[in-house]
């Protein structure tokens, strides 16, 4: 929108509201310094057992053994810290690369400001490609369609009319409009979801297993040390030498290299996954990932790239059909109403000569009909009516034999069962 009747907030009012409401930032937890991240590595139960054994060794004069154990613990902690901290920095770098801005009205002028500078009451101008900077209410809307996949998991855009709410984390697919900001930062719906993701994590099965093993090992060492000390002291009648011997045995029973072995294996897996573009923020998560038998997700399109790709184009019998693809392509290219990601996927799949087609009329998609209809003229041929939409809606209006209908329905159910989003073209 080149001009609007809304003047927006004044500079003084923006400053006052920023002091009252704070910045529009999703700060969910305080960042830990590198020192604290490194010190957290020593909270591992096995590490605690080994440090205890090292202290015992040093106290009993076995400085070489104690020093070796401490060196091994440090090597393990450094390996774990290096991978985890590097991953955190990589994730932070990715976040900094995405610096959303918004077009707002200030003192009667349209200005571009960072998302963090948005305050409640701001008037934000939206157009195709705009990212919703905060929660708000639509003031004006002209065929505005918004992608709310990050909030709802639904990849198809939603039309927003005057007075309807829009939320941070969504983006404008088509159309234009003006919104008034009603909530920023931690008060937004998106922040509520982000806070759920940053709650204190429960220990994984791998971590619980390490803890159980550490407790078991500690109990075994304590019982053996006490028993050997009592037996040795009763036989030799030398309490000091018996105590030193028992403590030396405790040091020998501790699995010195176990933390290093675990850290090296998890680090190697992390490095292999990094070559595939995967950032591992916590090394212990790798073992959980590897131990999965079945990984269940929903809305795979929005969990991956957020885009839809046309994979197959079939006739009712399940054979690849260029005629089906061309009909869908013509309908999507000539579509005058707001194009959806499905239309974009069809157009991106393959190009057909469009010059011989001319749009005569169009019935846009709506959620009652669950289909759109395009009437096109063709050079040297009768006009063609192309309808595409939900298979159940399209099949319901097709005059085909019961056998062909059953075959098409079976094909639809089979593709849906394989995880494909299916549209029908007639």
N, C-alpha and C positions, 0 to 999 in steps of 0.2 A: 504494500500500500504506500503510494508516494506521499499522501498527506492524510491526516486524521484530524477530527475535531477535538481530540483530547490533548491537553497541554502537558499532562504529566505532573510530577512533583518538582518543586523548586530545589535548588542546591541546598538551601538551609534546611528544608524539610527532610531531604535525604540524609543529611548528617544527623539530624535529631532522631530519625527512625533507626539509623544504624546504631546509634548509642543505645537506643531502647531495645532493639531486637537482635543486635549482633550482626555478624556477617553471614552470608548465604553459603556456608561451607558444611560439608558432611564430615565433621571431625568426630569419629566414633571412639577413638582411644588414643592415648598419648603414645608417641613414638619412643621406643627404647633406644638408648645410646648403644654404640658398639660394645662398650664395656659391660653394660647390663646384659646384652645378648650373649656375650662370651661367658659371663658368670653363670647364666642360666644353664649352660652346658654341664655344670658340676652338680646339678640337681638329680642327675641320673642315679638310680639306686645302686647299680654296679659300680659306678664311679665313687660313690660314697663308701662302699665296702672296700674298694681298692685304696682309697685315701686313708681309711682307718688302718688297713694293713701296712701302708707305708709309714704311718706315724708309729705303729708298734715296732716296725723294723728299725726305724731311726732311734726309738727309745731304748731298744735292746742292743744297740751298737752295730746293727747290720746296715750300715749306711749305704753300702753298694746296692743291696736289695731294695732298700727304701727309695734311693735315688732313681733306680731303674723303673720302679713302679710309678713314681711321680712323672718321670719322662714319658712313660707309655700313656698315662692319663692325659697329660698335656697334648701329646700328639693326637689322641682321639678327639679331644675337645676342640683343638685347632681345625682338624679336618671337618668336623661337624659344623663349627662356627663359620668356616670359610664358605661352605656351600650354602648354608641357611642365610647368612648375611648378604652374600652376593645375590641370592634370589630375591631377598627383600628389596635391595637397592634396584634391581632390575624392574621389579613390580612398581616401585615408586617412580622410576624413570618413565615407564609406560604411562603412568597416571599424569605425569607432568607434560607429556607430549600432547595430551588431550586437554586443551584449555578452552572450554566453551565460552562463547561470548553471546550477548543478547543485544537486540536493537530496542531501545526504550525511549520513551518520551520524557525529556527533562527540560523544564522551562520553555515548553512549546517547540523544542527542537528534537529531531531524532538523533540519538547518539548511541554509539556502540560501546558497551561496558562489559567487563568480565562478569561471569556468573556470580562471583562472590560479592559484587557490588550491588546486587539486586536487593531491594528492601520491600516490605509489605506496602501495598498501595501503588507500586510501580505499574505503569502502563507499558506492556511489551508488545511490539509489533511482530507478528508471525508470518512467515512465508514458507514455501516449499524448501525443505532442508534445514529449517530452524530447529534448534534443540530447545525443548521447554526448560527454562532455567529454574523454575520453582513451581509450587502448586498455585493454581489460580482459577479464575472464572472467565469464560469467554464473554466479551462485551459485544464484539461483532464477529461474524463468521461468514465466509463465502466459500461454499463447497470445501470446507476444511476437513481433511482426513489425517488422523494422527496414529502413528504406530506406537502402541503401548506394550510391545512384546516384553520389554524388560520388567514390567510390572505384572502382566497377566499371563505371559507365555504364549499369547495368541498372535500369530504372525500377520494376520490380516488387519489392515488399518480400520480405525473406528471413526465414523463421522461425528464431528462436534458442532453443535448449534449454539446459538446465543443462550447464555445462562448456564451452560453445562460446564462441568469441572474438567480441568486438564492438570496433569501431574508431572513433576520433575522426573526425568529418566525416560520420557517419551520424546518423539520427534515428529515433525510435520512431513507427511508424505506428499500432499498436494493441497492446493487451495491457499487461502490467506485469512488472516483474522487479527483481532486485538484481544489481549487478555489482561486482566487486572490481577496482580499478585496478591494472594491471600495468606500464604505460609511460605517460610524460607527455612533453610538449614535443617536442624533436627526436628522441626515441626512438620516436615513434609512426609508424605506416604513413603517415598523412596528411602528416606532416612530410617523409617521404622523397619524396613526390610534390611537395610544395611546393618542396623544395630543387632538384629537377630543373627546375622552372619559373624558378628564379632564377639558374641557371647563366649564365656570361658569354655574352651573345648574339653570334652570328656576324653579321658585317656583312651587311646586306641587299644585293640586287642593285643597288638604287638607290644605296646608299652606296658599293658597289664601283665603280659607274659614275662617280660623282663623283670618287672617288680616282684612277681611271684617267685621267679627263680632267685632273685637277690635275697628275698626273705628266707627262702628255703636254704640257700647257701649259708647265710648268716647263722641260722639255727644249727645247721650241721657243724659249722666251724666252732661255734660256742660250745656245743655239747661235746665234740671231740676234744677240744682244748681242756675243758673241765675234767673230763674222764681221764685223759692222758696225764694231766697235771696231778690228779689225785693218786693215780696208780704209780706214777714215777716218784712222787714225793713219799708215798708209803714204802716203796721198795728201797730207794736210795737215801731217804731221810735228809734230802737236800732241797729245801723249798725254793731257793733262789735259782739254782740250775734247772730245776724242774719247771719253774715258771718261764725261764728264758727259752727252754726247749719247746714248751707248749706254744709260746707266742711265735717262735720261729716256724713251727708247724702250721700255725694259722696263716702266716704270711705265704707259706708254700702252697697252701690249699686254694688261695684266691686265684681266679682265672685272669692273670695279668693282661693277656693279649685279647681277651674277649671284646672290650670296647673298641679296640683298634680294628679288629676283624669286622665288627658290625659297621663301624663308620666307613671303612674302605669299601665294603660291598654296597652300602647304601649310596655312598658318594659316586661310585662307578655307575650305578643305575641312574642317579640324578644326571650325570654327565651324558649318558646315552639318551635320556629323555630330552635333554636340552638341545640336542641336535635336531629334534623334531619340533622345536619351538615350544616346549613345555617348561614352565617355570615351577620348580619344586620349592615351596616355601618352608616345608618341614620334612626333614629326611625320613622320619618314621612313617610318613604317609605312603612312602613307596612300597613298604612291605604290605600295608593294607590293600593298596591297589593291586599288587601281585597276587594276593591271596583270594581275590574275588573269583567266584564261579560265574555269577550272573550280575551284570550291571544294568539296573533298570533306570531309565530316564524318561521324561515326558517332554514333548515339544522339542524334538531334536533340531529342528530348523533354527529355533531361536536360541538354543543352547550352544550352537556352533557359530556360524557366521551371520545368522539373522537374515539370510537371503534364501530365496526359493529358486531351485534350478529344475528346468524341465528335463526329465530323464527318458521317458518313453512316450510314444504317440502311437496308439493302437486302434484297430477297428474292433467291432463287436466280437469278432472271433479271436482276438488276441494277437493278430498279426500287425507288424509295423505298417503304418499307413501315412504316406505323404499327403494324401487328400485331407485327412483329419488335421494334420499339422498346418496345412495351408489355410484351411477354413478358420482355425483358431487364430492364426497369424493375421489374417485379414480383419477379423473381428476386433482383435486387440489394437492393431495399428489405427483403424478408422474410428475407434472408440472416442466419443467426444466427452463423455462423463469422466470423473476422476479415475485414472488408471490405477489398478491394484498391483501388488507384487507378482500376482499370477500373470497379469498381462505383460509385465516387464520380463518375466521368465520366458514366456512364449516368444516375444519379439527377439529376445537375445539368443534364442536357440538356433534360428535359421531365418534368412531373409528370402522373401518371394517377391516377384514383380507385382507391384501394387498399382501400377498405372492403369491397368484395365478394369480396376474396380472403382466404383463411385458410391459413396454412402447416400442412401435415399432417406432412411429413417432409423431411429434407434429407440429402444426401450432400455433405460439403464437398469443395472442390477439393484434389487431391493431384497430385504430379508423375508418378505412374504413369498415372492416368486422364487427366490434363491437362484436366479439366472438372469443373464442379460440377453437382449435380442438385437440383432443388427440386420437391416434390409439393405442389400448392396446391389447395384446394377453392374452388369457385365457386358463388355463389347461383344455383340453378335450372339448373345444368349439371354435367356429370361432372367429376371432378377432373382437373387438368391437370399433366402432367410437363414441366418446363422444364429443359433442359440447355444450358449455355453453356460455351465453352472454346476450345481450339485447334481450328481448322477441320479439320485432319486427324483429330483424335480424335473430333469430333462427326460428321463425314461418315462415318466408319468404322462408326458404329452406326445410321445412318439407313437405313430401308428405302425407297429411292427408285429410280427407273429409272436405267439407265446414262446416258441422255441428260441427265437432271437432275443427276446426280452430276458428269458431265463439264462441264456448264455452270457449276455452282457452283465446281468446281475451277479452271476458267478465270478466273472472276470473282475468286476468292481470289488467284490468281497475279498477275492484273492489278493489283489493289489493293496487294499486297505490293510489286510492282515500282515502284509510284508512291510508296512510302515509308510506307504506312499500316500500323499494327498492326491486324490483323484478328482478331476473335473470331466464332465461329459460334454461333447460337442455334437450338435445335430444340424 
